Amino acid sequence: MEERPSAASWLPRRALVVGLARSGRAAALALARRGVEVVAADRSPDADPGRLAGAGVELRLGSEEESLVDGVELVVKSPGVPVESPLAAAAHARGVPLWSEVELGYRLLPGGTRLIGVTGTNGKTTTTELLGAILRADGRRTEVAGNVGRALTEAAEEIEPGSWVVCELSSFQLEDVQTLSCDVAVLLNLEPDHLDRHGTFEAYRAAKLRIFERAGASVVPRGSGLAGIEFAADDALPAEPLIPGAHNRENAAAATAAARAAGVPDEAIAAALRTFPGVRHRLELVRELRGVRWVNDSKATNTAAARRGVAAYADSPLRLILGGSLKGEDFGPFVRALPPTVRSIQLIGVAADELAGALDGAGLAYDRAGDLAAAVARAAADAEAGDVVLLSPACASFDQFENFEQRGEAFRRLVEELP
């Protein structure tokens, strides 16, 4: 693993931060606190700048004028901003360094910080949080950051030297790293996702595999063809995980392999596996009402994740809620693989037409609920004791919600309001 460059060697005089969601605001604040002149831009005029104005950051809301790149020595890009965006493209064209927010956060980590990076198509947040629990069970000062929880840049401002950071890394964050080096780098799986952004599976895969650049140890799925410490769902573990589903046993196997690579003893790993309850919006049991279990799997934003959610409850009669915004996937293989235990399917959102076409092709019945409230109401009317009502949408949420968390909270509220 390479040594991080000192701040004195790379801090710019003037920087542009593009995208003012959570990580963009954290990046702009961190640079401003170090005396950098910061311009923060977002194409939305309604973007929330938070505390940036009070920190002396120059705000440009509703603007993507290429002239904003004039005079800057660094552009930091939020993960939601594609590389084809006008400002990112202008930086490339002018030879201005373009970093992801995690690259900035990595460079700001205090000396002696140890980093475990976790990426993959599905299971990132669960594995990241589980690794955090394992390290804490071993008595280590640990921060969980990145694509889950706090932005890495924000965490870097507060953690103590010598701490451990477990960082969830998306393909959007990894596509613009320059020096980021993980002590332990974990790849959970690779299946088609975000093709609307990356264009091809090959480009998506290439972004994910950047996690292994400069890594100390690599943890990879068995049979992937990649070099590293292999793991699989059938590995012998120090203890059986509390969280349900074959896919979560695979996540536990990956976390165990990574923890061992970081020198954690099996006793601490076992203690965390036995007690880790899982993460909200990922096969989260919201309520059991009159013998019906209501499960929130809103994070299943692609067919691979939804397939795992369905498999976790395939032994029970299932009432599925599917749909949302499209990500460029083919729904045919997913719906053809649905188990015979599926009793009803409610479709919501923009993806309803494509899902309906795939279901028609598979000869499966469905209802067009339209929105989540109607889907919950119809499922409640149909469900019987012993059934599982599973929100595992196989789609993103951006047609009707800001993100999958808001969709999951809406589901929770609707279920808790059932009489």
PESULNOR-V351546 format. One record per backbone hydrogen bond with DSSP energy under -0.5 kcal/mol. CO is the residue of the C=O (numbers start at 0). NH is the residue of the N-H. Records with the same first field share a line. If there is no record, write none. Layout:
CO=NH ; NH
This chain:
5=8
6=9 ; 10
12=36
13=72 ; 73
14=38
15=17 ; 75
16=18 ; 40
17=77
20=24
21=25
22=26
23=27
24=28
25=29
26=30
27=31
28=32
29=33
30=33 ; 35
31=34
35=37
36=14
37=57
38=16 ; 40
39=59
40=18
41=61 ; 62
43=46 ; 61
46=48
48=51
50=54
51=54 ; 56
52=55
56=58
57=39
59=41 ; 62
64=67
65=68
66=69
68=71
72=96
73=15
74=76 ; 98
75=17
76=100
77=80
79=81
81=84
84=88
85=89
86=90
87=91
88=92
89=93
90=94 ; 95
91=94
96=74 ; 98
98=76
99=102 ; 103
100=104
101=105
102=106
103=107
104=108
105=108
109=112
110=161
113=164
114=116 ; 182 ; 183
115=166
116=185
117=168
118=187
122=126
123=127
124=128
125=129
126=130
127=131
128=132
129=133
130=134
131=135
132=136
133=137
134=139
135=138
140=163
142=165
143=149
144=167
149=145
150=154
151=155
152=156
153=156 ; 157
154=157 ; 158
159=162
162=113
163=142
164=115 ; 166
165=144 ; 167
166=117
167=146 ; 169
169=173
170=174
172=175
173=176
175=99
181=215
182=216
183=116
184=218
185=118 ; 187
188=120
193=196 ; 197
194=198
197=199
199=203
200=204
201=205
202=206
203=207
204=208
205=209
206=209
207=210
208=211
209=212
211=214
213=1
216=184
217=228
218=186
219=230
220=223
227=229
228=219
230=221
231=234
244=248
245=249
246=250
247=251
248=252
249=253
250=254
251=255
252=256
253=257
254=258
255=259
256=260
257=261
258=263
259=262
264=267 ; 268
265=269
266=270
267=271
268=272
269=273
270=274
271=274 ; 275
272=241
278=281
280=298
282=284
283=285 ; 295
286=293
288=291
290=385
291=288
292=294 ; 388
293=285 ; 286
294=296 ; 390
295=283
296=299
298=300
299=393 ; 394
301=305
302=306
303=307
304=308
305=309
306=310
307=311
308=312
309=312
310=313
312=315
316=387
317=319 ; 342 ; 343
318=389
319=345
320=391
321=347
323=350
324=395
326=194 ; 195
328=330
330=334
331=335
332=336
333=336
334=337
338=341
340=317 ; 342
343=319
344=366
345=321
346=368 ; 369
347=323
348=351
349=352
350=354
351=355
352=356
353=357
354=358
355=359
356=360
357=361
358=362 ; 363
359=362
366=346 ; 368
368=370
369=348
370=374
371=375
372=376
373=377
374=378
375=379
376=380
377=381
378=382
383=386
386=292
387=318 ; 389
388=294 ; 390
389=320 ; 391
390=296
392=322
395=324
396=399 ; 400
402=406
403=407
404=408
405=409
406=410
407=411
408=412
409=413
410=414
411=415
412=416
414=417
